[in-house]
Amino acid sequence: MRELTEEELDSRIPHTVTMAQFRKALHINKKLISVTEFMRLPESDDLFSIDWEYATEVTRKSPLSEYIKEFLSISTKEMNDIFKLASEL
């Protein structure tokens, strides 16, 4: 069996999930409280905090998801797994 290409792997990752799905996936991965508290800190970027609070959807390669990925110090694969899980909720 051959390995999937990066493009094939990317095609299996949901492009967009609802914020509720995303937060549930973070919760299941025990990361929701950390992200929520981080978004409330004064040093957190206001534009991302607004998205976190009011957006109805999260796009995988959006600045918000990348900001959260960096904050959590997780790999691209781990963030992709969160999006996969979110899409199933």
GUDO-594528 format. One line per field, with one value per atom (N, C-alpha, C): residue number from 1; residue in one letter; chain; x, y, z. Coordinates in nm, 2 decimals. Atoms other than C-alpha are relative to their C-alpha. Layout:
<fidrens>
num: (NUM; ...)
residuo: (A; ...)
cadena: (A; ...)
u: (X; ...)
v: (Y; ...)
w: (Z; ...)
</fidrens>
This chain:
<fidrens>
num: (1; 1; 1; 2; 2; 2; 3; 3; 3; 4; 4; 4; 5; 5; 5; 6; 6; 6; 7; 7; 7; 8; 8; 8; 9; 9; 9; 10; 10; 10; 11; 11; 11; 12; 12; 12; 13; 13; 13; 14; 14; 14; 15; 15; 15; 16; 16; 16; 17; 17; 17; 18; 18; 18; 19; 19; 19; 20; 20; 20; 21; 21; 21; 22; 22; 22; 23; 23; 23; 24; 24; 24; 25; 25; 25; 26; 26; 26; 27; 27; 27; 28; 28; 28; 29; 29; 29; 30; 30; 30; 31; 31; 31; 32; 32; 32; 33; 33; 33; 34; 34; 34; 35; 35; 35; 36; 36; 36; 37; 37; 37; 38; 38; 38; 39; 39; 39; 40; 40; 40; 41; 41; 41; 42; 42; 42; 43; 43; 43; 44; 44; 44; 45; 45; 45; 46; 46; 46; 47; 47; 47; 48; 48; 48; 49; 49; 49; 50; 50; 50; 51; 51; 51; 52; 52; 52; 53; 53; 53; 54; 54; 54; 55; 55; 55; 56; 56; 56; 57; 57; 57; 58; 58; 58; 59; 59; 59; 60; 60; 60; 61; 61; 61; 62; 62; 62; 63; 63; 63; 64; 64; 64; 65; 65; 65; 66; 66; 66; 67; 67; 67; 68; 68; 68; 69; 69; 69; 70; 70; 70; 71; 71; 71; 72; 72; 72; 73; 73; 73; 74; 74; 74; 75; 75; 75; 76; 76; 76; 77; 77; 77; 78; 78; 78; 79; 79; 79; 80; 80; 80; 81; 81; 81; 82; 82; 82; 83; 83; 83; 84; 84; 84; 85; 85; 85; 86; 86; 86; 87; 87; 87; 88; 88; 88; 89; 89; 89)
residuo: (M; M; M; R; R; R; E; E; E; L; L; L; T; T; T; E; E; E; E; E; E; E; E; E; L; L; L; D; D; D; S; S; S; R; R; R; I; I; I; P; P; P; H; H; H; T; T; T; V; V; V; T; T; T; M; M; M; A; A; A; Q; Q; Q; F; F; F; R; R; R; K; K; K; A; A; A; L; L; L; H; H; H; I; I; I; N; N; N; K; K; K; K; K; K; L; L; L; I; I; I; S; S; S; V; V; V; T; T; T; E; E; E; F; F; F; M; M; M; R; R; R; L; L; L; P; P; P; E; E; E; S; S; S; D; D; D; D; D; D; L; L; L; F; F; F; S; S; S; I; I; I; D; D; D; W; W; W; E; E; E; Y; Y; Y; A; A; A; T; T; T; E; E; E; V; V; V; T; T; T; R; R; R; K; K; K; S; S; S; P; P; P; L; L; L; S; S; S; E; E; E; Y; Y; Y; I; I; I; K; K; K; E; E; E; F; F; F; L; L; L; S; S; S; I; I; I; S; S; S; T; T; T; K; K; K; E; E; E; M; M; M; N; N; N; D; D; D; I; I; I; F; F; F; K; K; K; L; L; L; A; A; A; S; S; S; E; E; E; L; L; L)
cadena: (A; A; A; A; A; A; A; A; A; A; A; A; A; A; A; A; A; A; A; A; A; A; A; A; A; A; A; A; A; A; A; A; A; A; A; A; A; A; A; A; A; A; A; A; A; A; A; A; A; A; A; A; A; A; A; A; A; A; A; A; A; A; A; A; A; A; A; A; A; A; A; A; A; A; A; A; A; A; A; A; A; A; A; A; A; A; A; A; A; A; A; A; A; A; A; A; A; A; A; A; A; A; A; A; A; A; A; A; A; A; A; A; A; A; A; A; A; A; A; A; A; A; A; A; A; A; A; A; A; A; A; A; A; A; A; A; A; A; A; A; A; A; A; A; A; A; A; A; A; A; A; A; A; A; A; A; A; A; A; A; A; A; A; A; A; A; A; A; A; A; A; A; A; A; A; A; A; A; A; A; A; A; A; A; A; A; A; A; A; A; A; A; A; A; A; A; A; A; A; A; A; A; A; A; A; A; A; A; A; A; A; A; A; A; A; A; A; A; A; A; A; A; A; A; A; A; A; A; A; A; A; A; A; A; A; A; A; A; A; A; A; A; A; A; A; A; A; A; A; A; A; A; A; A; A; A; A; A; A; A; A; A; A; A; A; A; A)
u: (0.08; 0.00; 0.09; -0.08; 0.14; -0.04; 0.02; 0.18; -0.08; 0.08; -0.07; 0.09; -0.07; 0.07; -0.05; 0.05; 0.05; -0.13; 0.13; -0.22; -0.12; 0.10; -0.42; -0.04; 0.02; -0.38; -0.08; 0.07; -0.49; -0.14; 0.14; -0.80; -0.09; 0.08; -0.92; -0.02; 0.02; -0.90; -0.11; 0.11; -1.22; 0.05; -0.04; -1.18; -0.06; 0.07; -1.43; -0.09; 0.09; -1.61; -0.07; 0.06; -1.85; 0.08; -0.08; -1.71; -0.04; 0.04; -1.92; 0.07; -0.08; -1.76; 0.14; -0.14; -1.42; 0.03; -0.02; -1.46; -0.03; 0.02; -1.60; 0.12; -0.12; -1.30; 0.12; -0.10; -1.07; -0.03; 0.04; -1.26; 0.04; -0.04; -1.22; 0.15; -0.15; -0.85; 0.06; -0.04; -0.84; 0.08; -0.07; -0.73; -0.10; 0.10; -1.05; 0.02; -0.02; -0.99; 0.12; -0.12; -0.64; -0.02; 0.02; -0.74; -0.10; 0.10; -1.04; 0.07; -0.07; -0.82; 0.10; -0.10; -0.55; -0.07; 0.07; -0.80; -0.05; 0.05; -0.91; 0.12; -0.12; -0.55; 0.01; -0.02; -0.47; 0.10; -0.11; -0.16; -0.05; 0.06; -0.38; -0.04; 0.04; -0.44; -0.15; 0.14; -0.77; -0.08; 0.08; -0.87; -0.03; 0.02; -0.82; -0.10; 0.09; -1.01; -0.15; 0.14; -1.31; -0.04; 0.04; -1.30; -0.04; 0.02; -1.28; -0.14; 0.13; -1.59; -0.12; 0.12; -1.81; -0.01; 0.01; -1.72; -0.09; 0.09; -1.96; 0.07; -0.07; -1.71; 0.15; -0.14; -1.34; 0.05; -0.06; -1.14; 0.14; -0.13; -0.84; 0.12; -0.12; -0.58; -0.02; 0.02; -0.72; 0.10; -0.09; -0.51; -0.04; 0.04; -0.72; 0.05; -0.05; -0.65; 0.15; -0.14; -0.29; 0.05; -0.04; -0.27; -0.02; 0.03; -0.43; 0.10; -0.10; -0.20; 0.14; -0.12; 0.10; 0.00; 0.01; -0.03; 0.01; 0.00; -0.09; 0.13; -0.12; 0.25; -0.02; 0.03; 0.10; 0.04; -0.04; 0.19; -0.11; 0.10; 0.01; -0.09; 0.08; -0.10; -0.10; 0.09; -0.24; -0.12; 0.11; -0.44; -0.09; 0.08; -0.56; -0.09; 0.08; -0.67; -0.12; 0.11; -0.87; -0.11; 0.10; -1.04; -0.08; 0.07; -1.12; -0.10; 0.09; -1.27; -0.11; 0.10; -1.46; -0.11; 0.10; -1.62; -0.09; 0.08; -1.75; -0.10; 0.08; -1.92; -0.13)
v: (-0.12; 0.00; 0.12; -0.12; 0.34; 0.10; -0.11; 0.64; 0.11; -0.11; 0.92; 0.13; -0.13; 1.25; 0.10; -0.10; 1.56; 0.06; -0.05; 1.69; -0.09; 0.10; 1.37; 0.01; -0.01; 1.40; 0.13; -0.13; 1.77; -0.01; 0.01; 1.68; -0.07; 0.08; 1.46; 0.09; -0.09; 1.75; 0.10; -0.09; 1.95; 0.14; -0.14; 2.30; 0.10; -0.09; 2.46; -0.09; 0.06; 2.35; 0.12; -0.11; 2.54; 0.03; -0.04; 2.72; -0.10; 0.10; 2.48; -0.13; 0.12; 2.18; 0.01; -0.03; 2.33; 0.00; -0.01; 2.41; -0.13; 0.14; 2.06; -0.08; 0.08; 1.91; 0.04; -0.05; 2.13; -0.05; 0.05; 2.03; -0.15; 0.14; 1.66; -0.02; 0.00; 1.72; 0.07; -0.06; 1.90; 0.13; -0.12; 2.23; 0.12; -0.11; 2.44; 0.11; -0.10; 2.60; 0.08; -0.08; 2.70; 0.10; -0.09; 2.86; 0.11; -0.10; 3.04; 0.10; -0.09; 3.18; 0.08; -0.07; 3.28; 0.11; -0.10; 3.47; 0.12; -0.11; 3.67; 0.09; -0.08; 3.79; 0.13; -0.13; 4.15; -0.01; 0.01; 4.04; -0.08; 0.07; 3.83; 0.10; -0.09; 3.98; 0.03; -0.04; 4.17; -0.06; 0.04; 4.07; -0.15; 0.14; 3.70; -0.03; 0.01; 3.74; 0.02; -0.03; 3.89; -0.12; 0.12; 3.60; -0.12; 0.11; 3.35; 0.02; -0.02; 3.51; 0.00; -0.03; 3.59; -0.08; 0.07; 3.38; -0.12; 0.12; 3.10; -0.12; 0.11; 2.90; 0.02; 0.00; 2.82; -0.07; 0.06; 2.76; -0.05; 0.07; 2.52; 0.09; -0.08; 2.75; 0.15; -0.14; 3.07; 0.05; -0.06; 3.31; -0.04; 0.04; 3.22; -0.14; 0.14; 2.84; -0.01; 0.00; 2.91; 0.06; -0.07; 3.15; -0.10; 0.10; 2.88; -0.11; 0.10; 2.62; 0.04; -0.05; 2.83; 0.01; -0.01; 2.91; -0.14; 0.13; 2.54; -0.08; 0.07; 2.45; -0.14; 0.13; 2.17; -0.01; 0.02; 2.02; 0.03; -0.01; 2.07; -0.13; 0.13; 1.70; 0.00; -0.01; 1.76; 0.09; -0.09; 2.06; -0.06; 0.07; 1.86; -0.10; 0.11; 1.58; 0.07; -0.07; 1.84; 0.04; -0.03; 1.95; -0.12; 0.13; 1.59; -0.04; 0.04; 1.52; 0.10; -0.10; 1.85; -0.03; 0.02; 1.76; -0.12; 0.11; 1.44; 0.02; -0.03; 1.61; 0.07)
w: (0.00; 0.00; 0.00; 0.01; -0.10; 0.10; -0.09; 0.12; -0.07; 0.06; 0.06; -0.01; 0.02; -0.08; 0.10; -0.09; 0.13; -0.05; 0.06; -0.11; 0.03; -0.03; -0.06; 0.15; -0.15; 0.32; 0.03; -0.02; 0.31; -0.04; 0.05; 0.11; 0.10; -0.11; 0.41; 0.12; -0.11; 0.65; -0.03; 0.02; 0.69; -0.02; 0.03; 0.55; 0.11; -0.09; 0.79; 0.09; -0.10; 1.11; 0.07; -0.08; 1.33; 0.12; -0.12; 1.63; 0.11; -0.10; 1.85; -0.02; 0.02; 1.69; 0.04; -0.03; 1.72; 0.15; -0.15; 2.09; 0.07; -0.05; 2.16; -0.02; 0.03; 1.99; 0.09; -0.09; 2.20; 0.14; -0.13; 2.51; 0.02; 0.00; 2.43; 0.01; -0.01; 2.39; 0.12; -0.12; 2.72; -0.03; 0.04; 2.55; 0.01; 0.01; 2.56; 0.11; -0.11; 2.91; -0.03; 0.02; 2.82; -0.11; 0.11; 2.49; 0.04; -0.05; 2.65; 0.09; -0.09; 2.93; -0.08; 0.08; 2.68; -0.08; 0.08; 2.46; 0.09; -0.09; 2.77; 0.05; -0.06; 2.86; -0.08; 0.07; 2.78; -0.11; 0.10; 2.58; -0.12; 0.11; 2.35; -0.11; 0.11; 2.01; 0.00; -0.01; 2.02; -0.12; 0.12; 1.66; 0.01; -0.02; 1.74; 0.11; -0.11; 2.07; -0.05; 0.06; 1.87; -0.08; 0.08; 1.63; 0.09; -0.10; 1.92; 0.06; -0.07; 2.08; -0.09; 0.09; 1.78; -0.13; 0.13; 1.48; 0.02; 0.00; 1.39; -0.06; 0.06; 1.19; 0.02; 0.00; 1.20; -0.12; 0.11; 0.89; 0.03; -0.04; 0.91; -0.01; 0.02; 0.77; 0.02; -0.03; 0.90; 0.10; -0.10; 1.11; 0.14; -0.13; 1.41; 0.04; -0.03; 1.39; 0.01; -0.01; 1.33; 0.13; -0.13; 1.63; 0.12; -0.11; 1.85; 0.00; 0.02; 1.71; 0.06; -0.06; 1.80; 0.15; -0.15; 2.15; 0.06; -0.06; 2.22; -0.02; 0.04; 2.07; -0.05; 0.05; 1.88; -0.15; 0.14; 1.54; -0.10; 0.11; 1.21; 0.01; -0.01; 1.24; 0.12; -0.12; 1.59; -0.03; 0.03; 1.47; -0.11; 0.10; 1.17; 0.06; -0.07; 1.40; 0.08; -0.07; 1.61; -0.10; 0.10; 1.29; -0.05; 0.04; 1.19; 0.10; -0.11; 1.53; 0.00; 0.00; 1.52; -0.11; 0.11; 1.19; 0.02; -0.03; 1.34; 0.12; -0.11; 1.63; -0.04)
</fidrens>
